Amino acid sequence: MTTILITGASSGLGAEMARQFAAKGNDLALCARRVDRLEELRTEITATHPACRVEICAMDVNDDDQVFAAFRGFAEAFGTIDRVVINAGLGKGAPLGTGGFAANKETAMTNFVGALAQAEAAMEVFRAQNSGHLVMVSSMSAMRGMPKTMTTYAATKAGVAHLAEGLRNEFHGKPIKVTVLYPGYIASEMNEHVASEQRLMVSTEKGVRSMVAAIEKEVDSACVPPLPWAPLSVVMKHAPLGVFKRLM
């Protein structure tokens, strides 16, 4: 039985990961700001999978003390945390220089500094255990600098990917594994305002199924779903800027 800690588990990708991992017989440590949503999710999961142990905890990723307390509490409660999925994030943003600094700063603090706190807390547990699997949820937008409202968001997602890759470098050949996921357009509360405009958008269930498959294989990195995002990642990274702008 594997114990999986998922942050940002109250909705969207995090909640669906919890459902799919529970269906595979894993125990869950779920945290998010909205405890009422976590309570509902725990009730749903335990009704469907009564053998699954689900513990929940209120956690705001911008509250450093709360992050460390949550991770340490889960480690104490379960004895071992086998996998941590750093999923919590924010999608606000405005073109730089247009008066949207507050939104951009909030996204930067949540998506990068908040992820740093979660990675610190996870690695504290994993180093003590000398085992574990860290999963960082980045984004396809991390492949290249993005324009306008996406500029700060994409930069944070590139930052967390490098954070995780640095850890993979450190622990290469050792019992601690690191995976970076680069999701494409997967339906969630964060992007519901653009869902109808994106032909490449897939359902939450389908997209998360690809994420879970990559996580269970403990791959170094994966674009999810693989099609069309794996081949598109090459185009995004290497296409001339004029071509890239037309694609975006």
Backbone bond lengths (Angstrom), bond angles and torsions (degrees), N, CA, C in turn:
res aa  C-N    CA-C-N  psi(-1)  N-CA   C-N-CA  omega(-1)  CA-C   N-CA-C  phi
1 M - - - 1.462 - - 1.531 109.43 -
2 T 1.311 117.16 121.99 1.460 122.97 -179.44 1.529 110.19 -95.61
3 T 1.315 116.49 138.55 1.462 121.23 176.16 1.519 108.69 -103.43
4 I 1.330 115.74 123.90 1.460 121.70 -174.59 1.524 109.69 -120.70
5 L 1.312 116.45 124.66 1.457 122.81 176.25 1.525 107.91 -98.33
6 I 1.336 116.47 125.43 1.464 121.94 -179.17 1.520 108.74 -123.38
7 T 1.330 117.03 125.17 1.461 120.41 175.73 1.524 109.26 -94.68
8 G 1.328 115.10 157.84 1.460 119.36 -176.47 1.515 111.19 61.95
9 A 1.338 116.18 39.71 1.469 121.28 -170.93 1.520 113.96 -90.89
10 S 1.324 117.90 4.53 1.466 119.24 -174.18 1.521 113.55 -79.50
11 S 1.343 117.72 -14.56 1.465 119.89 -178.10 1.521 109.50 -161.55
12 G 1.322 115.65 177.29 1.454 121.82 170.81 1.509 115.47 55.93
13 L 1.329 115.33 -135.87 1.462 121.27 -175.64 1.525 111.80 -63.15
14 G 1.329 116.85 -39.15 1.463 120.44 -179.08 1.512 112.73 -63.11
15 A 1.331 116.30 -45.74 1.465 120.44 179.75 1.520 111.11 -65.09
16 E 1.331 116.80 -40.87 1.464 119.51 -179.75 1.524 111.53 -70.01
17 M 1.335 117.53 -34.94 1.470 119.27 173.41 1.520 110.38 -60.66
18 A 1.331 116.49 -41.96 1.464 120.06 179.19 1.525 110.31 -59.64
19 R 1.321 117.36 -44.33 1.466 121.04 179.85 1.531 110.91 -61.62
20 Q 1.322 115.80 -46.64 1.458 119.25 -175.34 1.532 112.06 -71.71
21 F 1.318 117.68 -37.43 1.463 119.64 176.18 1.530 111.29 -68.25
22 A 1.331 117.25 -35.90 1.463 120.50 176.90 1.523 110.81 -63.46
23 A 1.327 115.91 -39.70 1.465 120.59 179.95 1.528 111.49 -63.72
24 K 1.330 116.77 -21.57 1.449 121.86 179.14 1.531 112.22 -93.42
25 G 1.357 116.70 5.24 1.454 120.33 173.75 1.514 115.83 90.81
26 N 1.342 117.42 19.35 1.460 120.57 179.93 1.529 112.13 -92.63
27 D 1.318 116.58 151.22 1.462 121.49 169.21 1.524 108.77 -85.33
28 L 1.332 115.95 152.36 1.459 120.21 -171.46 1.519 112.90 -128.86
29 A 1.333 115.09 138.30 1.462 123.34 169.46 1.522 105.73 -117.09
30 L 1.320 116.86 110.70 1.461 121.46 -171.86 1.519 111.11 -115.07
31 C 1.326 116.33 133.69 1.458 119.13 178.20 1.522 111.10 -139.37
32 A 1.316 114.54 150.36 1.460 123.20 179.78 1.517 107.45 -174.38
33 R 1.322 117.03 172.97 1.461 120.39 177.56 1.530 111.52 -72.08
34 R 1.336 116.44 -38.06 1.470 121.09 -172.00 1.534 110.24 -89.93
35 V 1.318 115.58 91.33 1.462 120.67 -175.91 1.525 111.26 -66.65
36 D 1.325 117.77 -32.15 1.461 119.98 179.49 1.527 110.75 -61.45
37 R 1.330 116.11 -38.95 1.462 120.24 176.95 1.531 110.55 -67.19
38 L 1.316 116.97 -38.91 1.466 120.39 178.00 1.523 111.13 -64.35
39 E 1.332 116.39 -39.54 1.469 120.73 177.46 1.524 110.17 -60.35
40 E 1.329 116.07 -45.06 1.468 120.50 179.65 1.527 110.97 -62.71
41 L 1.320 115.94 -41.58 1.464 120.53 -179.89 1.521 110.74 -66.46
42 R 1.329 117.40 -42.43 1.469 120.17 177.96 1.524 110.56 -61.21
43 T 1.322 117.04 -43.12 1.473 120.39 178.87 1.520 110.66 -60.94
44 E 1.316 115.91 -43.85 1.466 121.07 179.48 1.531 111.34 -61.93
45 I 1.320 116.26 -46.98 1.467 120.18 -176.21 1.523 111.94 -68.41
46 T 1.319 117.45 -44.72 1.465 119.81 -177.83 1.521 112.06 -69.55
47 A 1.333 116.78 -26.38 1.465 119.43 175.66 1.521 110.77 -69.47
48 T 1.323 115.88 -36.30 1.469 121.36 -178.53 1.520 112.08 -85.25
49 H 1.338 115.66 -34.67 1.466 121.09 -177.01 1.536 109.37 -131.50
50 P 1.323 116.90 76.18 1.467 120.92 -173.39 1.531 114.88 -60.23
51 A 1.327 117.56 -21.43 1.467 119.83 179.07 1.523 112.33 -80.12
52 C 1.314 116.05 -10.02 1.461 120.76 -177.13 1.531 110.30 -83.81
53 R 1.311 116.39 126.01 1.464 121.27 175.69 1.527 108.94 -87.04
54 V 1.319 116.73 126.72 1.466 121.66 -179.68 1.521 109.38 -126.47
55 E 1.321 116.58 115.33 1.457 122.15 174.09 1.527 108.52 -108.81
56 I 1.331 116.70 143.55 1.456 120.08 -178.27 1.525 110.42 -127.24
57 C 1.328 115.04 159.05 1.462 119.96 -178.60 1.526 108.93 -156.48
58 A 1.323 116.67 137.46 1.462 121.00 173.63 1.513 108.99 -71.73
59 M 1.346 116.61 131.14 1.456 119.47 179.29 1.518 110.69 -153.57
60 D 1.310 115.60 122.14 1.451 122.86 172.45 1.524 106.17 -100.79
61 V 1.323 118.21 119.96 1.468 120.58 -174.46 1.529 111.97 -65.76
62 N 1.327 117.53 -14.96 1.460 120.40 177.45 1.528 113.01 -87.82
63 D 1.325 116.35 -1.24 1.461 122.10 175.69 1.522 107.74 -105.92
64 D 1.324 116.90 96.15 1.461 121.30 -173.39 1.528 112.55 -55.32
65 D 1.325 116.58 -45.38 1.463 120.41 -178.54 1.523 110.81 -61.50
66 Q 1.335 116.02 -38.10 1.460 120.35 -179.30 1.534 110.49 -68.27
67 V 1.317 116.53 -37.32 1.470 120.62 178.45 1.527 110.62 -61.28
68 F 1.338 116.60 -51.32 1.461 119.70 -178.39 1.529 111.32 -65.28
69 A 1.332 116.74 -38.29 1.463 120.21 179.23 1.528 110.78 -63.94
70 A 1.331 116.98 -41.04 1.462 121.08 -179.73 1.524 111.16 -63.77
71 F 1.321 117.24 -48.39 1.468 120.78 -177.89 1.523 111.06 -65.62
72 R 1.322 116.03 -43.28 1.479 118.79 179.35 1.524 110.57 -65.74
73 G 1.339 116.26 -38.34 1.465 120.03 179.25 1.510 112.11 -63.91
74 F 1.337 116.78 -43.26 1.458 120.20 178.01 1.524 110.87 -64.46
75 A 1.334 117.06 -41.60 1.465 120.31 179.68 1.519 111.00 -61.52
76 E 1.319 115.83 -39.58 1.466 119.63 178.74 1.525 111.06 -69.22
77 A 1.329 116.40 -41.03 1.462 120.86 -177.52 1.533 112.33 -65.95
78 F 1.334 115.64 -41.95 1.469 119.79 -176.33 1.530 113.27 -93.17
79 G 1.319 116.37 -20.41 1.458 119.37 -175.16 1.519 112.65 89.55
80 T 1.323 115.84 -43.18 1.468 122.53 179.13 1.523 109.54 -142.50
81 I 1.317 116.68 137.38 1.462 122.00 169.60 1.521 106.64 -110.64
82 D 1.312 116.54 114.95 1.463 120.39 -174.92 1.522 112.81 -83.38
83 R 1.322 116.17 -31.88 1.468 119.40 -174.88 1.520 109.14 -147.44
84 V 1.324 116.62 138.74 1.464 122.33 175.15 1.522 108.04 -122.30
85 V 1.319 116.28 126.79 1.465 121.89 176.85 1.522 108.14 -108.91
86 I 1.337 116.11 109.45 1.471 121.04 178.08 1.520 107.24 -86.08
87 N 1.320 114.73 100.35 1.450 122.09 -170.65 1.528 113.24 -119.04
88 A 1.330 117.57 -24.66 1.464 120.41 -175.53 1.519 110.88 -58.29
89 G 1.330 116.51 136.46 1.457 119.27 -179.77 1.507 112.61 -166.85
90 L 1.328 114.84 176.24 1.455 122.70 -173.98 1.520 108.32 -138.65
91 G 1.336 116.81 147.05 1.461 120.02 -176.70 1.506 115.49 -118.61
92 K 1.317 118.17 20.48 1.463 120.14 179.81 1.528 110.10 -72.13
93 G 1.351 115.97 158.94 1.448 118.29 175.29 1.512 112.70 172.95
94 A 1.323 115.45 158.22 1.455 122.69 177.02 1.521 108.09 -147.58
95 P 1.335 117.98 152.16 1.471 119.04 175.65 1.524 110.01 -55.81
96 L 1.317 116.54 137.16 1.459 119.83 -178.43 1.534 110.84 -62.08
97 G 1.318 114.80 137.62 1.455 120.02 178.29 1.506 114.95 86.58
98 T 1.341 117.19 11.17 1.466 120.12 -178.07 1.522 112.60 -113.80
99 G 1.335 116.52 16.96 1.457 119.62 177.75 1.516 114.28 90.69
100 G 1.320 117.35 8.34 1.464 120.14 -177.63 1.507 113.87 -102.75
101 F 1.325 118.03 26.82 1.462 120.74 -176.41 1.527 112.22 -58.00
102 A 1.333 117.13 -39.96 1.465 119.70 -177.32 1.527 111.05 -58.86
103 A 1.345 116.46 -43.91 1.463 120.23 179.09 1.521 111.14 -66.69
104 N 1.324 116.45 -42.51 1.466 119.95 179.84 1.525 111.38 -65.20
105 K 1.329 116.74 -40.48 1.461 119.70 178.66 1.527 110.66 -65.03
106 E 1.325 117.10 -40.99 1.464 120.09 179.19 1.528 110.89 -60.92
107 T 1.328 115.80 -42.69 1.461 119.83 177.78 1.519 111.47 -64.60
108 A 1.341 116.73 -42.48 1.462 120.61 179.67 1.524 111.47 -63.65
109 M 1.312 116.70 -43.11 1.457 120.43 -179.00 1.526 111.45 -67.63
110 T 1.310 116.42 -42.18 1.467 120.48 -178.64 1.522 111.44 -71.05
111 N 1.330 116.39 -49.77 1.466 120.56 -171.45 1.519 114.03 -79.11
112 F 1.340 117.34 -30.37 1.459 117.79 179.82 1.526 112.68 -106.36
113 V 1.320 117.96 -58.23 1.466 119.41 -178.25 1.529 110.06 -64.80
114 G 1.336 116.84 -40.06 1.466 120.15 176.19 1.519 111.95 -62.51
115 A 1.336 116.27 -40.59 1.472 119.99 177.41 1.519 111.34 -67.16
116 L 1.332 116.65 -35.44 1.468 120.74 176.08 1.526 110.47 -60.83
117 A 1.334 116.70 -45.08 1.466 120.37 178.08 1.526 110.93 -60.62
118 Q 1.331 116.41 -42.62 1.467 119.99 179.46 1.527 111.32 -65.80
119 A 1.328 116.41 -40.11 1.461 119.48 178.68 1.532 110.77 -65.88
120 E 1.322 116.85 -40.47 1.468 120.93 176.21 1.523 110.39 -58.79
121 A 1.336 115.88 -47.25 1.465 120.38 -177.97 1.521 111.33 -65.93
122 A 1.332 116.43 -40.27 1.466 120.15 178.96 1.521 111.17 -65.33
123 M 1.327 116.07 -44.21 1.456 119.26 -177.21 1.529 111.87 -69.80
124 E 1.303 116.99 -28.19 1.470 120.13 173.68 1.528 109.70 -59.95
125 V 1.336 116.20 -44.15 1.464 121.31 178.16 1.527 110.67 -66.88
126 F 1.336 116.55 -47.26 1.464 120.45 -175.74 1.523 112.39 -66.65
127 R 1.331 116.78 -38.23 1.470 119.03 178.43 1.534 110.23 -64.19
128 A 1.327 116.26 -39.85 1.469 119.75 179.10 1.526 111.14 -65.23
129 Q 1.331 116.68 -36.07 1.467 121.92 179.65 1.529 112.47 -81.76
130 N 1.337 115.55 -24.49 1.464 123.24 -168.63 1.523 111.09 59.33
131 S 1.321 115.18 37.63 1.465 120.87 176.66 1.519 108.29 -167.50
132 G 1.336 115.52 161.66 1.449 120.18 176.80 1.519 111.56 144.57
133 H 1.318 114.38 167.30 1.467 121.39 -179.48 1.520 107.79 -134.82
134 L 1.330 116.44 113.02 1.459 122.28 178.52 1.517 109.14 -95.21
135 V 1.325 116.15 127.97 1.460 121.74 178.31 1.523 108.50 -118.39
136 M 1.322 116.56 120.16 1.455 121.65 178.70 1.527 108.78 -106.09
137 V 1.338 116.46 122.87 1.462 120.51 177.71 1.525 108.03 -90.38
138 S 1.324 115.58 106.95 1.459 122.17 177.43 1.527 108.05 -96.53
139 S 1.305 118.60 -133.64 1.467 122.50 -178.63 1.519 108.56 -167.50
140 M 1.329 116.36 153.40 1.461 119.55 173.50 1.522 111.21 -60.38
141 S 1.321 117.14 -24.48 1.469 120.12 178.85 1.524 112.17 -65.68
142 A 1.337 116.86 -14.03 1.466 120.61 178.78 1.528 112.02 -73.91
143 M 1.332 117.03 -11.65 1.460 119.82 -176.26 1.521 113.20 -66.52
144 R 1.343 115.72 -25.74 1.465 119.38 -175.80 1.518 109.24 -163.26
145 G 1.322 116.66 153.26 1.460 119.10 176.65 1.514 111.24 -56.77
146 M 1.332 116.62 134.04 1.462 121.94 -175.02 1.521 110.39 -110.86
147 P 1.332 117.67 154.42 1.462 120.56 -176.48 1.521 114.15 -88.59
148 K 1.328 114.60 163.39 1.463 125.04 166.51 1.532 112.51 57.28
149 T 1.342 116.83 -124.90 1.469 119.64 -173.48 1.523 112.68 -67.63
150 M 1.343 117.02 -15.30 1.468 121.31 -177.40 1.520 113.18 -91.63
151 T 1.329 118.49 -7.35 1.464 120.63 -170.63 1.526 112.42 -57.93
152 T 1.313 117.24 -53.76 1.464 120.13 -177.55 1.526 111.26 -69.00
153 Y 1.321 116.52 -43.41 1.465 120.56 179.72 1.527 110.75 -56.22
154 A 1.338 116.75 -49.23 1.463 120.62 -178.78 1.523 111.20 -61.80
155 A 1.346 116.14 -38.73 1.467 119.74 179.34 1.527 110.98 -63.79
156 T 1.336 117.24 -39.69 1.472 119.18 179.13 1.515 110.86 -66.43
157 K 1.319 116.68 -37.26 1.464 119.82 -178.32 1.526 111.91 -72.63
158 A 1.333 116.70 -31.64 1.459 119.47 171.57 1.526 109.57 -67.27
159 G 1.325 116.33 -39.20 1.462 120.74 -179.80 1.511 112.87 -62.56
160 V 1.328 117.46 -45.91 1.475 118.66 -178.77 1.517 111.56 -69.13
161 A 1.336 116.74 -31.05 1.465 119.25 176.47 1.526 110.09 -63.28
162 H 1.333 116.96 -43.17 1.466 120.44 179.25 1.527 111.03 -68.16
163 L 1.323 116.65 -34.63 1.460 120.46 176.32 1.525 109.77 -58.16
164 A 1.330 115.69 -48.61 1.465 120.38 -179.48 1.523 111.44 -67.68
165 E 1.332 117.04 -39.37 1.462 119.75 -179.52 1.532 111.41 -65.30
166 G 1.333 116.07 -33.59 1.454 119.61 175.23 1.518 111.70 -62.99
167 L 1.323 116.48 -39.41 1.463 120.49 176.62 1.530 111.07 -66.89
168 R 1.340 115.87 -39.42 1.467 118.16 178.32 1.527 110.64 -62.16
169 N 1.317 115.58 -38.95 1.464 120.63 176.53 1.531 110.05 -59.66
170 E 1.334 116.02 -46.33 1.466 120.47 -178.38 1.523 112.33 -63.54
171 F 1.339 116.55 -39.18 1.467 119.93 -172.15 1.531 113.65 -103.62
172 H 1.311 116.81 16.21 1.461 119.98 178.60 1.530 110.38 -57.27
173 G 1.326 115.13 128.84 1.458 120.29 179.40 1.515 114.42 81.63
174 K 1.338 116.58 4.20 1.461 121.11 -179.30 1.532 110.26 -112.83
175 P 1.343 118.20 172.68 1.475 120.22 -172.81 1.530 115.34 -70.77
176 I 1.329 118.55 -8.00 1.469 120.93 179.76 1.529 108.34 -96.43
177 K 1.339 116.39 122.18 1.464 122.71 -177.10 1.535 109.84 -106.36
178 V 1.327 115.84 153.44 1.467 121.24 -179.27 1.525 109.59 -135.83
179 T 1.328 115.62 129.44 1.469 122.49 177.71 1.522 109.37 -123.18
180 V 1.330 116.48 136.98 1.464 121.34 171.00 1.521 108.34 -113.64
181 L 1.321 116.62 127.17 1.459 122.00 176.58 1.524 109.57 -104.65
182 Y 1.329 115.20 138.02 1.461 121.76 177.39 1.539 108.26 -118.25
183 P 1.339 117.88 85.04 1.466 119.49 -179.60 1.526 111.77 -70.81
184 G 1.338 114.51 141.66 1.451 120.45 169.86 1.511 109.00 -86.66
185 Y 1.325 116.62 -142.58 1.463 120.18 -178.91 1.529 110.24 -80.28
186 I 1.329 116.03 101.93 1.462 122.55 176.10 1.524 107.30 -119.95
187 A 1.312 116.91 125.97 1.468 121.03 -175.40 1.524 111.29 -58.31
188 S 1.331 116.05 132.51 1.465 122.06 176.43 1.519 108.11 -160.83
189 E 1.329 116.46 172.21 1.459 119.83 178.42 1.525 111.27 -60.20
190 M 1.327 117.26 -32.41 1.459 120.95 -176.32 1.523 112.13 -64.56
191 N 1.346 117.09 -34.26 1.465 118.65 -175.27 1.521 113.71 -116.61
192 E 1.328 117.43 18.59 1.461 119.70 -175.92 1.524 112.65 -61.91
193 H 1.344 117.54 -23.89 1.456 120.85 -179.56 1.526 112.83 -73.58
194 V 1.348 117.07 -15.08 1.463 119.61 178.84 1.522 112.42 -114.81
195 A 1.320 116.90 -0.54 1.474 120.42 -173.57 1.524 112.73 -55.58
196 S 1.314 116.61 -42.98 1.466 120.11 -176.08 1.522 112.45 -71.09
197 E 1.337 117.70 -16.50 1.462 121.79 -177.01 1.527 112.70 -92.51
198 Q 1.316 118.19 -12.92 1.456 121.57 -173.18 1.528 111.69 -106.18
199 R 1.339 114.92 113.24 1.467 119.01 179.71 1.524 111.70 -68.46
200 L 1.331 116.94 -23.22 1.456 120.43 -176.55 1.530 113.06 -90.22
201 M 1.327 117.37 1.70 1.460 121.02 -179.75 1.527 110.69 -66.77
202 V 1.332 116.59 132.31 1.466 121.23 174.40 1.524 108.78 -113.93
203 S 1.296 116.70 164.00 1.459 121.28 -179.40 1.518 110.95 -65.81
204 T 1.325 115.39 157.50 1.466 120.51 177.79 1.522 110.57 -57.20
205 E 1.320 116.26 -44.99 1.475 120.32 -177.28 1.520 111.66 -61.98
206 K 1.335 116.94 -45.80 1.468 120.58 -178.42 1.527 110.67 -67.41
207 G 1.316 116.33 -45.04 1.454 119.61 -179.25 1.518 112.56 -62.86
208 V 1.320 115.99 -43.44 1.465 119.86 -179.54 1.525 111.13 -69.03
209 R 1.317 117.40 -30.96 1.465 119.44 176.18 1.532 110.21 -58.75
210 S 1.326 116.47 -39.52 1.468 120.38 176.63 1.519 111.36 -67.18
211 M 1.324 116.06 -39.16 1.465 120.45 178.51 1.518 110.93 -63.14
212 V 1.320 116.47 -47.07 1.469 121.61 -178.73 1.525 110.85 -62.86
213 A 1.333 116.64 -40.31 1.465 119.94 179.43 1.521 110.97 -61.93
214 A 1.332 116.80 -42.97 1.467 120.80 179.27 1.524 110.94 -66.81
215 I 1.317 116.49 -40.71 1.465 120.88 179.40 1.523 110.82 -62.07
216 E 1.312 116.77 -45.60 1.467 120.04 -177.53 1.524 112.46 -66.13
217 K 1.325 116.66 -26.41 1.473 120.05 176.23 1.526 111.51 -80.79
218 E 1.333 116.19 -10.42 1.469 122.42 -178.72 1.527 111.59 54.87
219 V 1.344 115.57 41.89 1.463 120.29 177.81 1.529 109.47 -67.72
220 D 1.330 116.64 157.33 1.456 120.02 176.82 1.525 110.63 -64.45
221 S 1.332 116.06 -46.26 1.461 120.57 179.12 1.516 109.28 -155.55
222 A 1.329 115.67 157.83 1.458 119.63 179.71 1.517 110.34 -157.51
223 C 1.331 115.84 136.92 1.454 121.60 168.59 1.522 106.30 -87.55
224 V 1.315 116.88 129.16 1.470 119.99 -174.71 1.535 111.43 -131.25
225 P 1.355 115.90 137.68 1.461 127.33 -12.87 1.538 110.97 -60.17
226 P 1.346 117.24 153.95 1.467 119.82 -176.15 1.534 113.37 -58.15
227 L 1.331 116.01 -38.48 1.456 120.34 176.04 1.525 109.34 -109.93
228 P 1.322 117.08 126.39 1.473 128.25 9.13 1.523 114.62 -95.99
229 W 1.356 117.72 7.64 1.463 119.28 -163.16 1.516 114.92 -75.06
230 A 1.320 119.25 -30.34 1.468 119.15 178.40 1.529 111.29 -63.09
231 P 1.335 118.63 -51.74 1.472 117.49 176.32 1.524 113.17 -66.30
232 L 1.335 117.31 -35.46 1.459 119.56 179.27 1.528 112.07 -65.00
233 S 1.329 116.55 -28.50 1.469 119.38 179.59 1.525 110.84 -61.04
234 V 1.330 116.94 -35.67 1.464 120.98 178.98 1.524 109.91 -66.29
235 V 1.338 115.88 -43.26 1.462 121.06 178.01 1.522 110.25 -62.96
236 M 1.331 116.20 -45.09 1.462 120.10 -178.46 1.528 112.02 -60.91
237 K 1.318 116.15 -38.47 1.466 120.27 -177.55 1.522 112.95 -74.99
238 H 1.343 116.64 -36.60 1.461 118.74 -165.36 1.526 115.47 -117.20
239 A 1.323 118.60 -9.66 1.466 119.60 -179.60 1.527 110.58 -65.42
240 P 1.330 118.38 143.50 1.466 120.05 172.97 1.520 110.49 -55.21
241 L 1.324 115.99 149.25 1.464 120.18 -173.18 1.520 112.50 -56.36
242 G 1.317 117.48 -38.87 1.466 119.90 179.50 1.516 111.93 -61.37
243 V 1.334 115.98 -41.55 1.470 120.27 177.88 1.524 109.99 -68.15
244 F 1.331 116.14 -43.38 1.464 121.13 -179.06 1.523 111.01 -59.96
245 K 1.328 117.57 -41.91 1.466 121.44 -179.03 1.531 111.06 -63.73
246 R 1.329 116.61 -37.30 1.462 118.73 178.19 1.525 111.70 -68.41
247 L 1.337 115.63 -34.98 1.462 119.36 178.56 1.526 111.04 -67.67
248 M 1.330 116.63 -35.46 1.465 120.74 -177.34 1.521 111.62 -80.27
